């Protein structure tokens, strides 16, 4: 059961706000009314024997932790028919991602202090009996408290498993850019895996760029961009230390978090050590060494090397004591946040005049339209490729894992897609591997061109739909509820609406409409029943070009929409704020190709889109554009055209429609390993695939 603000949990914990939500439960901020303190309450709604056992194990292990850089579990309980709950310290402050957004990337001294503190937490975890592996270290899981402490947290919905069980599906987490290659697949992980992830986190915190993914480096030979190429002001020694922690082979990394910490602190000689509360210590001069006994003339030559060695060891030991971040005050963050403005790569930056101010159109409530009950359809024949083995086996001690757990394909169990049968399209639901196909809609006029609500319980779709088309001039939008099987109209008077996109908060739907005779983007507010035009025909007239806008896609935070703008004969990718302001060109490749059908990655760091010739008649290739970079890149060729991409909830897989020259089918593709799975294989036309969000 989802908890709301003000709910009293277990007669003790008053819910204040939700901090995060996923398919297995949520994390809340609450007030412990017995003690009058803020706490974080972690919820597990999966109460099967395996999930309950893993959640209990996590509670037992975390309850025994006592470390200044880790949260502390204070309570664990089960509510029959509802779920299991962990109560832990609420860690106030921003995480590293939020801090960088506000203040800019970390300075060298900040990175050293924060990295050393996380190393302390990891050393504590790795030396437990049995060892504990965090395995999800990234910017969002490192928090900076107002009093200067650094705390390693895991606000993902953690699942635990013993290391000897980790070949089982879902026993590990993968965060592209942060996870080491051994974490993808069945290879054994150990403390060095966390060393890699911390190195990648420091890389991103210093440069502002997520590093190249480890599996692509291991399998495809992709090279890691040197830190100093992104940020030349970083010293070569610090860059070298972080890059060593990110070696593809575990044997080439630091072999422990303690070793990584020593290396980090050893490069702080020029910038000065930091203490835990900020600033530099009163003096940068190390304590004086005691005077050494004077050797005889005969001994001096032979003892010189020994003396230098002892001096070096003494200085190193002194540095480890003086530079220990647990004894250092916090460095006050003073960096200014950089402003990112998407820009063209091979053409001048362009801006589009915002539409004239207009009053949102208030519409009457949507009219309910009862549809016949869904009927089951036997599944078509499925074929599936074997999963490749991509990582070498590793050795290490048994360990406890604290990490989110994606499924074998995509992190969600189901996908939906449209099927044209008997000249009418309907929407079907299937398992992520293509099995267990069943029909959802049974609209007499057909249903297709749809999008999921964020909670995965409703669809917004286009009807009439009797063919796969680039536009639907007479269509309207309908919302289908999976639980009741009933559809209702979204807008009272359909005027050619298509390309719907549900906002991440579930309150709005953006779509393309031909209400003014051209393709333009509108947004409908489900809470207020108001319709607002984001792009306008007036802009087209002023620019004296055939400008039309379509294919809206929301950023994960709901603040930005990426869309396709047709200028003359070209299709280009543009962005605008959610209210239609600040329109800017995002990607420009060459004037002989068109970029269209954008899809935003779940973590908001990159966009996938299709690219074809100007007329969109050539086979489409899959392109990737990393936000903050300049040039899009073609992804590994799946071997067939890629159109209408939808990301899996874990961001590792995509589904898309393609053709082999005979059939129009749906495929799944692993962005990291290149594994391709054919999900449909029937003589019907299957298209518009979309991954179902994890149900909240």
C-alpha positions as CSV (number, residue, x, y, z in Angstrom):
1,X,0.0,0.0,0.0
2,X,1.4,3.4,-1.0
3,X,1.7,5.7,2.0
4,X,0.7,9.3,1.8
5,X,1.6,12.5,3.7
6,X,0.3,12.4,7.3
7,X,-0.2,8.6,7.4
8,X,0.9,7.0,10.8
9,X,2.9,3.9,10.2
10,X,3.1,1.2,13.0
11,X,1.5,3.7,15.4
12,X,4.9,5.6,15.6
13,X,6.2,6.9,12.3
14,X,4.3,9.9,10.7
15,X,5.0,10.1,6.9
16,X,6.3,13.5,5.8
17,X,7.2,13.0,2.2
18,X,8.2,10.4,-0.3
19,X,11.9,10.3,-1.1
20,X,11.9,7.7,-3.9
21,X,9.7,5.0,-5.4
22,X,10.2,1.9,-7.4
23,X,8.6,-1.4,-8.4
24,X,9.3,-3.0,-5.0
25,X,8.2,-0.2,-2.7
26,X,9.3,3.2,-1.7
27,X,11.5,5.3,0.7
28,X,9.8,7.9,2.9
29,X,10.9,10.7,5.2
30,X,9.0,10.4,8.5
31,X,8.9,11.7,12.0
32,X,9.5,9.2,14.8
33,X,6.8,10.5,17.2
34,X,8.3,8.5,20.1
35,X,11.6,10.3,19.9
36,X,10.7,13.4,17.9
37,X,13.4,12.9,15.2
38,X,13.4,12.6,11.4
39,X,13.9,9.1,10.0
40,X,13.9,7.4,6.6
41,X,11.5,4.5,6.2
42,X,12.2,2.0,3.5
43,X,9.3,-0.1,2.3
44,X,9.3,-3.6,0.7
45,X,5.9,-4.5,-0.8
46,X,7.1,-7.9,-2.0
47,X,6.4,-10.2,0.9
48,X,7.1,-13.6,-0.8
49,X,9.5,-15.8,1.1
50,X,12.6,-15.0,-0.9
51,X,12.0,-11.2,-0.8
52,X,11.1,-11.3,2.9
53,X,14.2,-13.3,3.7
54,X,16.5,-10.9,1.8
55,X,14.8,-7.8,3.4
56,X,15.2,-9.3,6.9
57,X,18.9,-10.1,6.1
58,X,19.4,-6.4,5.1
59,X,17.8,-5.2,8.3
60,X,20.0,-7.5,10.5
61,X,23.2,-6.5,8.8
62,X,22.6,-2.8,8.6
63,X,21.3,-2.7,12.2
64,X,24.8,-3.8,13.3
65,X,26.6,-1.1,11.4
66,X,28.1,1.8,13.4
67,X,30.2,4.1,11.3
68,X,30.0,7.9,10.9
69,X,29.9,7.6,7.1
70,X,27.0,5.2,7.0
71,X,23.3,5.5,8.0
72,X,22.1,3.4,11.0
73,X,19.0,1.1,11.0
74,X,16.9,1.6,14.2
75,X,13.8,-0.5,13.5
76,X,12.4,-3.3,11.4
77,X,8.8,-4.5,11.3
78,X,6.3,-6.3,9.2
79,X,2.7,-5.3,8.7
80,X,0.5,-8.2,7.6
81,X,-1.1,-7.7,4.2
82,X,0.9,-4.5,3.6
83,X,4.7,-4.9,3.6
84,X,8.0,-4.9,5.4
85,X,9.7,-1.8,6.7
86,X,13.2,-0.6,7.7
87,X,13.6,2.5,9.7
88,X,17.0,4.2,9.5
89,X,18.7,7.6,10.1
90,X,17.4,10.3,7.8
91,X,20.5,11.9,6.2
92,X,19.9,15.6,5.6
93,X,21.5,17.5,2.8
94,X,22.2,17.2,-0.9
95,X,23.6,14.2,-2.7
96,X,26.6,14.8,-5.0
97,X,24.4,15.1,-8.1
98,X,22.3,17.9,-6.5
99,X,25.4,19.6,-5.1
100,X,27.0,19.7,-8.6
101,X,23.8,21.1,-10.1
102,X,23.9,23.9,-7.6
103,X,27.6,24.6,-7.2
104,X,29.4,23.1,-10.2
105,X,31.9,20.2,-10.4
106,X,34.1,19.4,-7.5
107,X,37.5,21.0,-7.0
108,X,40.5,18.7,-6.5
109,X,40.5,19.2,-2.7
110,X,36.8,18.5,-2.4
111,X,37.1,15.3,-4.5
112,X,40.0,14.0,-2.3
113,X,38.1,14.7,0.9
114,X,34.8,13.1,-0.2
115,X,36.6,10.2,-1.9
116,X,38.6,9.4,1.2
117,X,35.5,9.5,3.4
118,X,33.6,7.1,1.2
119,X,36.7,4.9,1.2
120,X,36.4,4.8,5.0
121,X,32.8,3.6,4.7
122,X,33.8,1.0,2.2
123,X,36.7,-0.3,4.3
124,X,34.3,-0.8,7.1
125,X,31.8,-2.6,4.9
126,X,34.4,-4.8,3.2
127,X,35.9,-6.0,6.5
128,X,32.6,-7.2,8.0
129,X,32.0,-10.9,8.5
130,X,30.8,-11.7,5.9
131,X,32.0,-8.7,3.7
132,X,29.3,-6.3,2.5
133,X,29.5,-4.9,-1.1
134,X,27.5,-1.8,-1.7
135,X,27.6,-2.2,-5.6
136,X,25.6,0.9,-6.3
137,X,28.0,3.8,-5.7
138,X,27.1,6.8,-7.8
139,X,26.5,10.6,-7.4
140,X,23.0,10.1,-6.0
141,X,24.2,7.7,-3.3
142,X,26.8,10.0,-1.7
143,X,25.2,12.7,0.6
144,X,26.8,15.8,2.0
145,X,25.3,16.9,5.3
146,X,25.0,20.5,6.3
147,X,27.6,20.0,9.0
148,X,30.1,18.6,6.5
149,X,29.9,14.9,6.9
150,X,30.0,12.6,3.9
151,X,27.5,9.6,4.1
152,X,27.3,6.7,1.7
153,X,23.6,5.8,1.3
154,X,21.5,3.5,-0.8
155,X,18.0,5.0,-1.5
156,X,17.5,2.5,-4.2
157,X,15.3,-0.4,-3.2
158,X,18.0,-2.8,-2.1
159,X,18.0,-6.5,-2.4
160,X,20.5,-8.8,-0.7
161,X,22.0,-12.1,-1.8
162,X,25.0,-14.1,-0.9
163,X,27.9,-14.0,-3.3
164,X,27.6,-17.7,-4.2
165,X,24.0,-17.0,-5.3
166,X,24.8,-14.1,-7.6
167,X,24.6,-16.0,-10.8
168,X,20.9,-16.0,-10.3
169,X,18.7,-13.5,-12.2
170,X,18.4,-10.2,-10.4
171,X,21.3,-10.7,-7.9
172,X,23.2,-7.7,-9.0
173,X,22.7,-4.1,-10.1
174,X,24.1,-2.3,-13.1
175,X,24.4,1.5,-13.4
176,X,25.9,2.3,-16.8
177,X,29.0,4.4,-16.5
178,X,29.5,3.5,-12.8
179,X,29.4,-0.3,-12.6
180,X,32.6,-2.4,-13.4
181,X,32.4,-4.9,-16.2
182,X,32.3,-7.9,-13.8
183,X,29.0,-6.6,-12.5
184,X,27.3,-7.3,-15.8
185,X,26.6,-11.1,-15.9
186,X,27.7,-14.0,-13.7
187,X,31.3,-13.1,-12.9
188,X,32.2,-12.8,-9.2
189,X,32.5,-9.4,-7.7
190,X,34.5,-8.3,-4.6
191,X,35.8,-5.1,-2.9
192,X,37.5,-4.0,-6.1
193,X,34.1,-3.6,-7.8
194,X,33.2,-0.9,-5.3
195,X,36.6,0.7,-5.8
196,X,35.8,1.0,-9.6
197,X,32.3,2.5,-8.9
198,X,33.8,5.1,-6.4
199,X,36.5,6.0,-9.0
200,X,33.7,6.5,-11.6
201,X,31.7,8.6,-9.2
202,X,34.8,10.9,-8.5
203,X,35.4,11.0,-12.3
204,X,31.8,12.3,-12.9
205,X,32.0,14.6,-9.9
206,X,35.2,16.3,-11.1
207,X,34.4,16.5,-14.8
208,X,30.6,16.7,-14.9
209,X,30.5,13.9,-17.4
210,X,29.6,10.2,-16.8
211,X,32.5,8.1,-17.9
212,X,32.4,5.6,-20.8
213,X,30.7,2.4,-19.7
214,X,33.0,-0.3,-18.5
215,X,31.4,-3.1,-20.5
216,X,31.8,-1.1,-23.7
217,X,35.5,-0.6,-22.7
218,X,35.9,-4.3,-22.0
219,X,34.1,-5.7,-25.0
220,X,34.2,-3.0,-27.7
221,X,37.5,-1.5,-27.0
222,X,36.0,1.9,-26.2
223,X,38.6,4.1,-24.5
224,X,38.1,6.1,-21.3
225,X,38.4,9.8,-22.0
226,X,41.2,11.1,-19.7
227,X,40.0,13.3,-16.9
228,X,42.4,16.1,-17.9
229,X,40.9,16.2,-21.3
230,X,37.6,17.2,-19.7
231,X,39.2,19.3,-16.9
232,X,42.8,20.3,-17.5
233,X,43.1,22.0,-14.1
234,X,43.1,18.6,-12.3
235,X,46.6,17.5,-11.4
236,X,48.1,14.6,-13.4
237,X,48.6,12.6,-10.2
238,X,44.9,12.8,-9.0
239,X,43.7,12.0,-12.6
240,X,46.0,9.0,-12.6
241,X,44.8,7.8,-9.2
242,X,41.1,7.9,-10.3
243,X,41.8,6.4,-13.6
244,X,43.7,3.5,-12.0
245,X,40.7,2.8,-9.8
246,X,38.7,2.5,-13.0
247,X,40.9,-0.1,-14.7
248,X,38.8,-2.7,-16.6
249,X,40.7,-5.6,-15.0
250,X,40.2,-5.8,-11.2
251,X,43.8,-6.9,-10.9
252,X,45.0,-3.5,-12.2
253,X,42.9,-1.5,-9.8
254,X,43.6,-0.7,-6.2
255,X,43.0,-3.9,-4.3
256,X,41.1,-2.4,-1.4
257,X,39.3,0.8,-0.5
258,X,42.1,1.5,2.1
259,X,44.7,1.4,-0.7
260,X,42.6,3.7,-2.8
261,X,42.3,6.2,0.1
262,X,46.0,6.2,0.7
263,X,46.6,7.0,-3.0
264,X,44.0,9.8,-2.9
265,X,45.6,11.4,0.1
266,X,49.1,11.0,-1.2
267,X,48.3,13.4,-4.1
268,X,47.1,16.2,-1.9
269,X,50.6,17.6,-1.2
270,X,50.1,20.7,-3.3
271,X,46.5,21.6,-2.4
272,X,46.8,21.0,1.3
273,X,44.9,18.5,3.5
274,X,41.3,19.1,4.4
275,X,39.5,18.3,7.6
276,X,36.0,17.1,8.1
277,X,34.4,20.4,8.9
278,X,36.0,22.3,6.0
279,X,38.9,24.5,5.2
280,X,42.6,23.8,5.5
281,X,44.4,23.0,8.8
282,X,46.3,25.8,10.5
283,X,49.6,24.8,9.0
284,X,50.6,22.8,5.9
285,X,53.9,21.9,7.5
286,X,54.1,18.3,8.7
287,X,55.3,17.7,12.2
288,X,59.1,17.8,12.6
289,X,60.9,14.5,12.7
290,X,63.0,13.6,15.8
291,X,66.7,14.1,15.3
292,X,68.6,11.0,14.1
293,X,71.8,9.7,15.6
294,X,74.9,10.8,13.7
295,X,76.6,7.8,12.1
296,X,80.3,7.5,11.7
297,X,82.0,8.6,8.5
298,X,82.4,5.0,7.5
299,X,78.6,4.4,8.0
300,X,77.3,7.5,6.3
301,X,77.5,6.2,2.8
302,X,75.9,2.9,3.5
303,X,73.1,4.4,5.7
304,X,72.1,7.2,3.3
305,X,69.7,5.0,1.3
306,X,68.2,3.6,4.5
307,X,67.8,7.1,6.0
308,X,65.9,8.3,2.9
309,X,63.7,5.2,3.0
310,X,62.8,5.8,6.6
311,X,62.2,9.4,6.0
312,X,59.8,8.6,3.1
313,X,57.9,6.0,5.2
314,X,57.7,8.5,8.2
315,X,56.3,11.3,6.0
316,X,53.8,8.9,4.4
317,X,52.6,7.7,7.9
318,X,52.3,11.3,9.0
319,X,50.3,12.3,5.9
320,X,47.9,9.4,6.6
321,X,47.3,10.7,10.1
322,X,47.2,14.4,9.3
323,X,45.2,14.1,6.1
324,X,42.6,11.7,7.6
325,X,39.3,13.3,6.5
326,X,37.6,12.1,9.7
327,X,39.8,14.7,11.6
328,X,39.4,17.5,9.0
329,X,36.8,20.3,8.9
330,X,34.4,20.5,6.0
331,X,35.4,22.5,3.0
332,X,32.7,25.2,2.3
333,X,31.4,24.7,-1.2
334,X,31.7,27.9,-3.2
335,X,31.7,26.8,-6.9
336,X,29.3,28.4,-9.3
337,X,27.0,26.1,-11.2
338,X,27.7,25.9,-14.9
339,X,24.9,26.7,-17.3
340,X,24.3,24.1,-20.0
341,X,22.9,25.3,-23.2
342,X,22.3,22.6,-25.9
343,X,24.0,23.7,-29.1
344,X,24.4,22.6,-32.7
345,X,27.4,20.5,-33.5
346,X,28.1,21.5,-37.1
347,X,25.8,24.5,-37.6
348,X,25.3,27.7,-35.7
349,X,23.1,27.7,-32.6
350,X,19.5,28.4,-33.5
351,X,16.7,29.7,-31.4
352,X,13.0,29.6,-32.2
353,X,10.7,32.4,-31.3
354,X,8.4,31.3,-28.5
355,X,4.7,31.2,-29.4
356,X,2.6,34.3,-28.5
357,X,1.2,34.3,-25.0
358,X,-2.2,32.5,-25.0
359,X,-4.8,31.6,-22.5
360,X,-5.1,27.9,-21.9
361,X,-8.3,26.5,-23.3
362,X,-10.5,25.0,-20.5
363,X,-12.2,21.9,-21.7
364,X,-15.1,20.0,-20.2
365,X,-14.3,16.7,-18.3
366,X,-13.5,13.8,-20.5
367,X,-16.5,11.7,-21.6
368,X,-16.5,8.1,-20.5
369,X,-16.7,5.6,-23.3
370,X,-17.3,2.0,-22.3
371,X,-15.4,-0.5,-24.4
372,X,-16.0,-4.3,-24.7
373,X,-13.9,-6.5,-22.4
374,X,-10.5,-7.4,-23.6
375,X,-10.1,-10.9,-25.1
376,X,-7.1,-13.2,-25.0
377,X,-5.3,-14.0,-28.2
378,X,-2.9,-16.9,-28.6
379,X,0.7,-15.8,-28.7
380,X,2.6,-15.9,-32.0
381,X,5.7,-18.0,-32.3
382,X,8.7,-16.5,-30.5
383,X,12.4,-16.9,-31.0
384,X,15.1,-15.7,-28.6
385,X,18.8,-15.3,-29.0
386,X,21.2,-16.8,-26.5
387,X,22.7,-14.4,-24.0
388,X,26.4,-13.9,-24.7
389,X,29.1,-14.3,-22.0
390,X,31.0,-11.1,-21.8
391,X,32.9,-10.9,-18.5
392,X,35.7,-13.1,-17.1
393,X,35.2,-14.9,-13.8
394,X,36.5,-13.2,-10.7
395,X,37.5,-14.6,-7.3
396,X,36.7,-13.2,-3.9
397,X,35.1,-13.8,-0.5
398,X,31.4,-14.3,0.0
399,X,29.7,-11.0,0.4
400,X,26.3,-9.4,1.1
401,X,25.0,-7.3,-1.8
402,X,23.1,-4.0,-1.3
403,X,21.7,-3.1,-4.7
404,X,18.6,-2.7,-6.9
405,X,17.8,-5.7,-8.9
406,X,16.7,-5.6,-12.6
407,X,15.1,-8.6,-14.2
408,X,16.9,-10.5,-16.9
409,X,15.4,-8.3,-19.6
410,X,14.8,-4.7,-18.7
411,X,13.8,-4.5,-15.0
412,X,10.1,-4.8,-15.8
413,X,8.0,-7.8,-16.7
414,X,5.9,-6.5,-19.5
415,X,5.8,-4.6,-22.8
416,X,2.9,-3.5,-25.0
417,X,2.7,-3.1,-28.7
418,X,0.1,-2.6,-31.5
419,X,-0.9,-5.4,-33.9
420,X,-2.7,-4.9,-37.2
421,X,-5.0,-7.9,-37.7
422,X,-8.0,-7.9,-40.1
423,X,-7.1,-4.3,-41.1
424,X,-7.6,-2.9,-37.6
425,X,-4.9,-2.3,-35.0
426,X,-5.3,-3.2,-31.3
427,X,-2.9,-3.0,-28.4
428,X,-1.5,-6.2,-26.9
429,X,0.4,-6.9,-23.7
430,X,3.2,-9.5,-23.4
431,X,5.9,-10.6,-21.0
432,X,9.3,-8.9,-21.6
433,X,10.6,-12.1,-23.4
434,X,7.6,-12.0,-25.8
435,X,5.6,-14.7,-24.2
436,X,2.1,-14.7,-22.7
437,X,0.5,-12.3,-25.3
438,X,-2.9,-11.0,-24.5
439,X,-5.1,-8.4,-26.1
440,X,-5.9,-5.2,-24.1
441,X,-8.0,-2.9,-26.3
442,X,-11.0,-3.9,-28.4
443,X,-11.9,-0.6,-30.0
444,X,-14.1,-0.9,-33.0
445,X,-12.0,1.9,-34.7
446,X,-8.7,0.5,-33.7
447,X,-6.1,1.6,-31.2
448,X,-2.3,2.3,-31.6
449,X,0.3,5.1,-31.2
450,X,0.1,4.9,-27.3
451,X,2.1,5.7,-24.2
452,X,2.0,4.4,-20.6
453,X,1.0,6.3,-17.5
454,X,4.0,6.5,-15.1
455,X,2.3,4.0,-12.7
456,X,1.8,1.5,-15.5
457,X,-1.9,1.2,-14.9
458,X,-3.3,3.2,-17.9
459,X,-2.6,3.8,-21.5
460,X,-3.3,6.9,-23.7
461,X,-3.8,5.8,-27.3
462,X,-4.9,7.1,-30.7
463,X,-8.1,6.0,-32.5
464,X,-9.2,5.5,-35.2
465,X,-6.2,3.4,-36.2
466,X,-6.4,0.9,-39.0
467,X,-2.8,1.2,-40.2
468,X,0.7,2.1,-39.1
469,X,0.9,5.8,-40.2
470,X,3.1,8.8,-39.8
471,X,0.0,10.9,-38.9
472,X,-3.6,10.3,-38.0
473,X,-5.6,13.3,-39.4
474,X,-9.0,12.2,-37.9
475,X,-7.9,10.7,-34.7
476,X,-8.5,11.5,-31.1
477,X,-6.9,10.5,-27.8
478,X,-8.4,7.9,-25.4
479,X,-7.3,6.7,-21.9
480,X,-7.6,3.0,-21.3
481,X,-7.6,1.7,-17.7
482,X,-6.1,-1.8,-17.5
483,X,-8.0,-2.8,-14.3
484,X,-11.5,-1.9,-15.5
485,X,-11.0,-2.5,-19.2
486,X,-12.8,0.8,-19.9
487,X,-11.7,3.7,-22.2
488,X,-12.6,7.3,-22.0
489,X,-12.0,10.2,-24.4
490,X,-9.3,12.7,-23.4
491,X,-10.6,15.6,-25.5
492,X,-14.3,16.2,-26.3
493,X,-13.7,17.0,-30.0
494,X,-10.9,15.1,-31.8
495,X,-9.0,17.1,-34.3
496,X,-6.2,14.9,-35.4
497,X,-4.3,14.1,-32.2
498,X,-1.4,11.6,-32.1
499,X,2.1,11.0,-30.6
500,X,0.9,11.2,-27.0
501,X,3.6,11.4,-24.2
502,X,2.6,11.1,-20.5
503,X,4.5,13.4,-18.1
504,X,6.6,11.7,-15.4
505,X,4.4,13.1,-12.6
506,X,1.3,11.7,-14.3
507,X,-0.5,15.0,-14.4
508,X,-0.1,16.0,-18.1
509,X,-0.1,14.5,-21.6
510,X,1.8,16.2,-24.4
511,X,0.9,15.3,-28.0
512,X,0.9,16.3,-31.6
513,X,-2.3,17.8,-33.1
514,X,-3.4,19.2,-36.4
515,X,-5.8,21.7,-34.8
516,X,-4.4,24.6,-36.8
517,X,-3.8,22.6,-39.9
518,X,-0.1,21.8,-39.2
519,X,1.7,19.5,-36.8
520,X,2.1,21.3,-33.5
521,X,2.6,20.2,-29.9
522,X,0.0,20.7,-27.2
523,X,-0.2,19.7,-23.6
524,X,-3.4,18.7,-21.7
525,X,-3.4,19.1,-17.9
526,X,-5.4,16.2,-16.4
527,X,-5.9,18.0,-13.1
528,X,-7.4,21.2,-14.5
529,X,-8.7,19.9,-17.9
530,X,-6.9,22.7,-19.7
531,X,-5.3,22.5,-23.1
532,X,-2.2,24.6,-23.9
533,X,-0.4,25.0,-27.2
534,X,3.4,24.8,-26.9
535,X,4.3,25.4,-30.6
536,X,2.3,27.4,-33.0
537,X,1.4,28.1,-36.6
538,X,2.2,31.7,-36.1
539,X,5.9,30.8,-35.6
540,X,5.7,28.9,-38.9
541,X,4.5,32.0,-40.8
542,X,7.1,34.3,-39.2
543,X,9.9,32.0,-40.1
544,X,8.7,31.6,-43.7
545,X,9.6,27.9,-43.5
546,X,7.6,24.7,-43.4
547,X,8.2,24.4,-39.7
548,X,6.1,21.7,-37.9
549,X,6.6,20.1,-34.6
550,X,5.9,16.6,-33.3
551,X,7.2,13.5,-31.4
552,X,7.3,15.1,-27.9
553,X,9.3,13.3,-25.2
554,X,9.5,14.4,-21.5
555,X,12.8,14.5,-19.6
556,X,12.7,12.3,-16.5
557,X,12.4,15.3,-14.2
558,X,9.4,16.7,-16.3
559,X,11.1,20.0,-16.8
560,X,12.1,19.7,-20.5
561,X,10.5,18.3,-23.7
562,X,12.6,17.1,-26.6
563,X,10.8,17.1,-29.9
564,X,11.3,16.9,-33.6
565,X,11.0,20.1,-35.6
566,X,10.6,20.0,-39.4
567,X,12.3,22.9,-41.0
568,X,11.9,22.9,-44.8
569,X,12.7,19.3,-45.6
570,X,14.8,18.5,-42.5
571,X,13.8,16.9,-39.2
572,X,15.8,18.3,-36.3
573,X,15.9,17.6,-32.6
574,X,15.0,20.6,-30.4
575,X,14.2,21.1,-26.7
576,X,11.9,23.5,-24.9
577,X,10.8,24.0,-21.3
578,X,7.7,22.2,-20.2
579,X,5.7,25.4,-20.7
580,X,6.9,25.9,-24.3
581,X,9.5,28.5,-23.5
582,X,13.3,28.5,-24.3
583,X,13.2,26.6,-27.6
584,X,16.7,25.6,-28.7
585,X,18.3,23.3,-31.3
586,X,19.7,20.2,-29.5
587,X,21.3,18.2,-32.3
588,X,22.3,19.1,-35.8
589,X,24.2,16.5,-37.9
590,X,24.3,17.2,-41.6
591,X,21.7,18.8,-43.9
592,X,21.1,15.5,-45.9
593,X,19.6,13.5,-43.0
594,X,16.7,13.7,-40.6
595,X,16.7,13.1,-36.9
596,X,13.4,12.0,-35.4
597,X,11.6,9.9,-32.7
598,X,13.6,10.9,-29.7
599,X,13.5,8.9,-26.5
600,X,15.0,10.1,-23.2
601,X,17.0,7.7,-21.1
602,X,15.5,7.0,-17.6
603,X,18.5,8.7,-15.9
604,X,18.2,11.8,-18.1
605,X,21.8,11.6,-19.3
606,X,21.3,10.8,-23.0
607,X,18.8,10.6,-25.8
608,X,18.3,7.9,-28.4
609,X,16.8,8.8,-31.7
610,X,16.4,7.4,-35.2
611,X,18.1,8.9,-38.2
612,X,17.2,8.5,-41.9
613,X,17.2,10.4,-45.1
614,X,15.2,13.6,-45.5
615,X,12.1,11.8,-46.6
616,X,12.3,9.2,-43.8
617,X,12.2,6.5,-46.5
618,X,15.6,4.9,-45.9
619,X,16.3,2.3,-43.2
620,X,16.6,4.1,-39.9
621,X,19.8,3.8,-37.8
622,X,20.0,4.3,-34.0
623,X,21.8,7.4,-32.7
624,X,22.8,8.4,-29.2
625,X,23.3,12.0,-28.0
626,X,24.9,12.5,-24.5
627,X,23.7,15.7,-22.9
628,X,26.6,18.1,-22.4
629,X,28.5,16.6,-25.4
630,X,28.6,18.0,-28.9
631,X,28.4,15.1,-31.3
632,X,25.9,12.3,-31.5
633,X,27.2,8.8,-32.1
634,X,25.8,5.9,-34.0
635,X,25.2,2.9,-31.6
636,X,26.3,-0.6,-32.4
637,X,24.2,-1.7,-35.5
638,X,21.6,-4.2,-34.4
639,X,21.5,-5.4,-38.0
640,X,18.0,-4.1,-38.8
641,X,16.4,-0.7,-38.9
642,X,15.5,0.8,-35.5
643,X,12.3,2.9,-35.1
644,X,10.2,4.0,-32.2
645,X,12.5,3.2,-29.3
646,X,11.2,2.7,-25.7
647,X,13.6,2.3,-22.7
648,X,13.3,-0.5,-20.1
649,X,12.8,0.8,-16.6
650,X,16.5,-0.1,-15.7
651,X,17.7,1.8,-18.8
652,X,19.8,-1.1,-20.1
653,X,17.3,-2.5,-22.8
654,X,15.2,-0.9,-25.4
655,X,12.3,-2.3,-27.5
656,X,11.7,-1.1,-31.0
657,X,10.0,-1.9,-34.2
658,X,11.9,-3.2,-37.2
659,X,11.5,-5.1,-40.4
660,X,13.5,-7.8,-42.1
661,X,12.0,-6.9,-45.5
662,X,9.0,-9.2,-45.0
663,X,7.6,-8.8,-41.5
664,X,7.1,-5.8,-39.3
665,X,8.1,-7.1,-35.8
666,X,9.2,-6.0,-32.3
667,X,12.7,-6.6,-31.0
668,X,14.5,-6.0,-27.7
669,X,18.1,-4.9,-27.6
670,X,20.6,-4.7,-24.8
671,X,22.5,-1.4,-25.1
672,X,25.5,-2.7,-23.3
673,X,26.1,-6.2,-24.6
674,X,24.5,-5.9,-28.1
675,X,22.2,-8.9,-27.4
676,X,19.1,-8.8,-29.6
677,X,15.9,-10.7,-28.9
678,X,13.1,-11.0,-31.4
679,X,9.8,-10.7,-29.5
680,X,7.3,-11.2,-32.2
681,X,7.4,-13.3,-35.3
682,X,4.0,-13.5,-37.0
683,X,2.7,-12.4,-40.4
684,X,0.8,-9.6,-38.7
685,X,2.2,-6.1,-38.5
686,X,3.5,-5.3,-34.9
687,X,4.6,-1.8,-34.1
688,X,4.6,1.0,-31.5
689,X,6.3,-1.0,-28.7
690,X,6.5,0.5,-25.2
691,X,7.9,-0.9,-22.0
692,X,5.4,-1.0,-19.1
693,X,6.6,1.1,-16.2
694,X,7.1,-0.7,-12.9
695,X,3.7,-0.5,-11.2
696,X,3.7,1.9,-8.2
